[in-house]
């Protein structure tokens, strides 16, 4: 028997599958569903609803941005506490025993079989679909990884409102960061409060950098997108600036 019942949602959903936009949007932490068999991982709904369970607000931003751009988007359904779809499955943080300062009882003493079942049900189908979406393009897409971050982590406030993360190829991130700063009203960070690496990330290194794609990893502070109005505002900002960033990159010789 697999991890997911026949009546439970699939690992991902795709929006605008045939969208003409050059951007491909991904949201690794869009959902917070827990498979029924895992019994909420021993947590309550209050904890699953916190930032430890998902990227608060990013599903709404991604949906609205996909609509505004006419872009294809793929959103992952299940909580990052079940398996983190932006981690290599062999690293400990893919199945966190503690997230921030909260113990995750359902992740304690997992067997390799337990981990493999979660990977087969959630991680593998999601990333296989991303690979299919990229492979179906006539032209290589611009890979846009959509994320959000908590405004306070372990008691430390994070003043930045939006951040651009990158690893080997910072070109498009630098351009978008500059456009956001030029607006004159946003606190913009680069490679803060996180940075991308082969050890800590999956989407950008595996899907974008390994294929030579231009990419962005965007992080928006969660208090700014917790409601629909904030989600619409940030989707509008990005819908306006992302095409300008891509145009600037093209003018610079890509």
C-alpha distance (Angstrom), angle and dihedral (degrees) to the residues before:
residue distance angle dihedral
X1 . . .
X2 3.80 . .
X3 3.77 125.6 .
X4 3.81 95.1 -105.4
X5 3.78 125.7 62.2
X6 3.79 120.1 -132.6
X7 3.81 90.1 -107.0
X8 3.82 95.2 52.2
X9 3.81 120.9 97.6
X10 3.81 121.8 -94.8
X11 3.78 120.2 -101.6
X12 3.80 93.9 -101.1
X13 3.77 146.4 6.0
X14 3.78 126.9 -141.5
X15 3.79 124.1 -146.1
X16 3.83 124.3 -160.2
X17 3.79 92.8 0.2
X18 3.81 90.7 -175.9
X19 3.80 95.9 40.1
X20 3.80 113.8 152.4
X21 3.80 96.4 -145.9
X22 3.82 116.7 112.5
X23 3.81 89.0 -130.7
X24 3.80 122.9 93.2
X25 3.80 110.7 -164.0
X26 3.80 121.5 -154.5
X27 3.80 128.1 -174.2
X28 3.79 109.8 -170.3
X29 3.81 94.3 177.5
X30 3.80 101.0 35.2
X31 3.81 96.6 120.1
X32 3.79 138.3 52.4
X33 3.80 103.3 -165.5
X34 3.82 116.3 139.2
X35 3.81 117.3 -152.8
X36 3.79 109.4 -110.2
X37 3.80 93.1 -122.8
X38 3.81 90.8 61.2
X39 3.83 93.2 61.0
X40 3.79 95.1 -138.4
X41 3.81 89.8 -56.0
X42 3.78 86.8 -86.9
X43 3.81 91.8 -63.5
X44 3.78 133.7 114.7
X45 3.79 127.3 -116.8
X46 3.82 89.8 -103.5
X47 3.80 91.5 63.6
X48 3.80 95.2 42.1
X49 3.82 88.3 52.9
X50 3.81 92.5 54.7
X51 3.78 124.6 89.3
X52 3.81 90.0 -90.8
X53 3.81 89.0 68.7
X54 3.80 100.4 47.5
X55 3.80 145.4 -22.1
X56 3.78 99.6 -78.0
X57 3.80 113.6 -133.0
X58 3.79 98.0 1.2
X59 3.80 95.6 107.1
X60 3.81 90.8 59.3
X61 3.80 93.1 46.1
X62 3.80 91.7 48.4
X63 3.81 93.5 48.0
X64 3.80 92.4 49.9
X65 3.80 93.5 43.3
X66 3.80 91.7 50.1
X67 3.78 89.6 52.0
X68 3.81 93.8 47.2
X69 3.81 94.0 48.3
X70 3.79 97.6 35.8
X71 3.80 84.9 -123.7
X72 3.77 131.3 154.4
X73 3.80 112.8 -113.1
X74 3.78 133.1 -174.6
X75 3.79 119.8 -160.2
X76 3.81 123.7 -167.8
X77 3.82 114.9 -133.4
X78 3.79 108.3 -156.0
X79 3.79 132.0 74.5
X80 3.77 118.4 -90.8
X81 3.81 85.9 -127.2
X82 3.81 90.6 68.8
X83 3.81 91.6 52.6
X84 3.77 125.5 -26.2
X85 3.79 106.6 -125.2
X86 3.80 91.5 -159.9
X87 3.79 94.2 60.0
X88 3.75 133.2 76.1
X89 3.83 102.7 -102.6
X90 3.80 92.5 -126.2
X91 3.82 95.3 60.6
X92 3.80 120.4 93.1
X93 3.80 94.1 -122.5
X94 3.81 90.5 63.8
X95 3.81 86.6 75.4
X96 3.81 103.9 26.9
X97 3.78 118.2 -156.0
X98 3.82 88.9 -170.5
X99 3.81 124.0 25.0
X100 3.80 113.7 -166.2
X101 3.83 96.0 -39.4
X102 3.82 98.5 -32.5
X103 3.80 121.0 105.8
X104 3.82 114.6 -134.4
X105 3.82 104.2 -148.8
X106 3.80 94.7 -172.8
X107 3.81 91.1 60.0
X108 3.79 96.2 53.0
X109 3.82 116.7 111.2
X110 3.80 95.1 -0.7
X111 3.77 114.1 179.6
X112 3.79 122.5 -135.0
X113 3.80 87.0 -108.1
X114 3.82 90.3 55.0
X115 3.79 91.0 51.8
X116 3.79 92.8 45.0
X117 3.81 91.1 52.8
X118 3.80 91.7 54.0
X119 3.79 91.8 46.0
X120 3.81 92.5 49.6
X121 3.80 94.2 48.0
X122 3.80 100.4 42.1
X123 3.80 118.3 4.7
X124 3.79 100.2 44.8
X125 3.83 98.0 47.2
X126 3.80 91.9 46.2
X127 3.79 95.4 50.8
X128 3.79 93.2 40.3
X129 3.80 88.2 57.0
X130 3.81 91.8 49.8
X131 3.80 88.6 52.8
X132 3.82 90.0 49.6
X133 3.79 92.2 49.9
X134 3.80 91.2 51.2
X135 3.79 92.8 45.2
X136 3.81 92.4 50.7
X137 3.81 92.6 60.7
X138 3.78 121.0 103.4
X139 3.80 88.2 -150.2
X140 3.80 124.8 32.2
X141 3.81 109.1 -95.1
X142 3.77 127.5 -130.4
X143 3.80 104.0 -110.5
X144 3.81 113.6 -135.8
X145 3.81 116.4 -172.8
X146 3.81 109.5 -161.3
X147 3.82 118.9 -152.5
X148 3.80 141.1 152.1
X149 3.80 132.6 -150.3
X150 3.79 135.0 -150.2
X151 3.83 115.6 -105.8
X152 3.83 91.3 -134.2
X153 3.80 125.0 36.0
X154 3.81 122.1 -177.6
X155 3.79 88.1 -17.5
X156 3.80 95.9 -52.6
X157 3.80 117.6 119.5
X158 3.78 119.5 -134.6
X159 3.80 111.1 -145.7
X160 3.81 98.2 -171.0
X161 3.79 115.7 99.1
X162 3.77 97.1 -161.9
X163 3.78 134.6 11.1
X164 3.79 137.3 -165.0
X165 3.79 116.7 -147.0
X166 3.79 128.1 -163.9
X167 3.77 144.9 159.6
X168 3.82 121.8 -167.9
X169 3.80 99.2 -5.7
X170 3.82 114.4 46.8
X171 3.82 97.9 160.7
X172 3.79 101.1 105.3
X173 3.81 92.5 36.9
X174 3.80 91.2 55.6
X175 3.81 90.4 49.4
X176 3.80 95.0 50.3
X177 3.81 91.7 43.6
X178 3.79 88.6 54.4
X179 3.80 92.7 49.3
X180 3.80 91.0 49.9
X181 3.80 92.0 48.9
X182 3.79 90.3 48.9
X183 3.81 88.6 61.6
X184 3.80 85.3 71.6
X185 3.80 97.7 -141.2
X186 3.81 108.8 74.1
X187 3.78 132.3 83.1
X188 3.80 100.9 -136.2
X189 3.80 125.1 -168.3
X190 3.78 132.2 -172.0
X191 3.80 120.1 -148.2
X192 3.80 90.0 -6.3
X193 2.99 138.8 145.2
X194 3.81 82.0 9.3
X195 3.77 136.7 9.5
X196 3.80 131.4 -151.5
X197 3.80 121.2 -110.6
X198 3.78 138.1 157.9
X199 3.81 89.3 -112.2
X200 3.81 99.0 49.5
X201 3.81 103.5 31.9
X202 3.78 139.5 49.7
X203 3.81 113.0 179.8
X204 3.80 101.3 58.2
X205 3.83 98.7 37.3
X206 3.81 95.6 43.2
X207 3.80 104.9 33.4
X208 3.81 102.7 27.7
X209 3.78 112.0 23.8
X210 3.80 96.2 37.0
X211 3.82 88.7 54.4
X212 3.80 95.7 42.7
X213 3.82 92.7 -115.1
X214 3.76 123.8 156.1
X215 3.77 108.7 -118.8
X216 3.76 149.8 172.5
X217 3.78 130.5 -152.5
X218 3.78 107.7 -157.7
X219 3.81 124.3 -164.9
X220 3.83 120.0 -171.1
X221 3.80 122.9 -170.8
X222 3.77 108.9 -107.3
X223 3.80 99.2 -133.2
X224 3.82 87.6 62.9
X225 3.82 94.3 55.8
X226 3.79 103.9 31.6
X227 3.81 91.9 111.9
X228 3.78 135.0 41.8
X229 3.80 94.0 -103.0
X230 3.80 91.9 56.6
X231 3.78 91.7 44.6
X232 3.80 90.8 52.0
X233 3.81 91.3 47.6
X234 3.80 94.4 53.0
X235 3.79 93.2 41.5
X236 3.81 87.0 54.4
X237 3.80 92.8 49.2
X238 3.79 92.3 50.6
X239 3.81 93.9 42.2
X240 3.80 87.8 57.3
X241 3.81 98.7 42.5
X242 3.81 104.3 36.0
X243 3.83 94.3 68.0
X244 3.81 89.4 47.4
X245 3.80 90.1 51.3
X246 3.81 91.7 50.0
X247 3.81 91.1 47.4
X248 3.80 91.1 50.3
X249 3.80 90.8 49.6
X250 3.81 90.2 51.2
X251 3.79 92.1 49.5
X252 3.80 88.8 51.7
X253 3.78 90.3 55.3
X254 3.83 98.8 -93.2
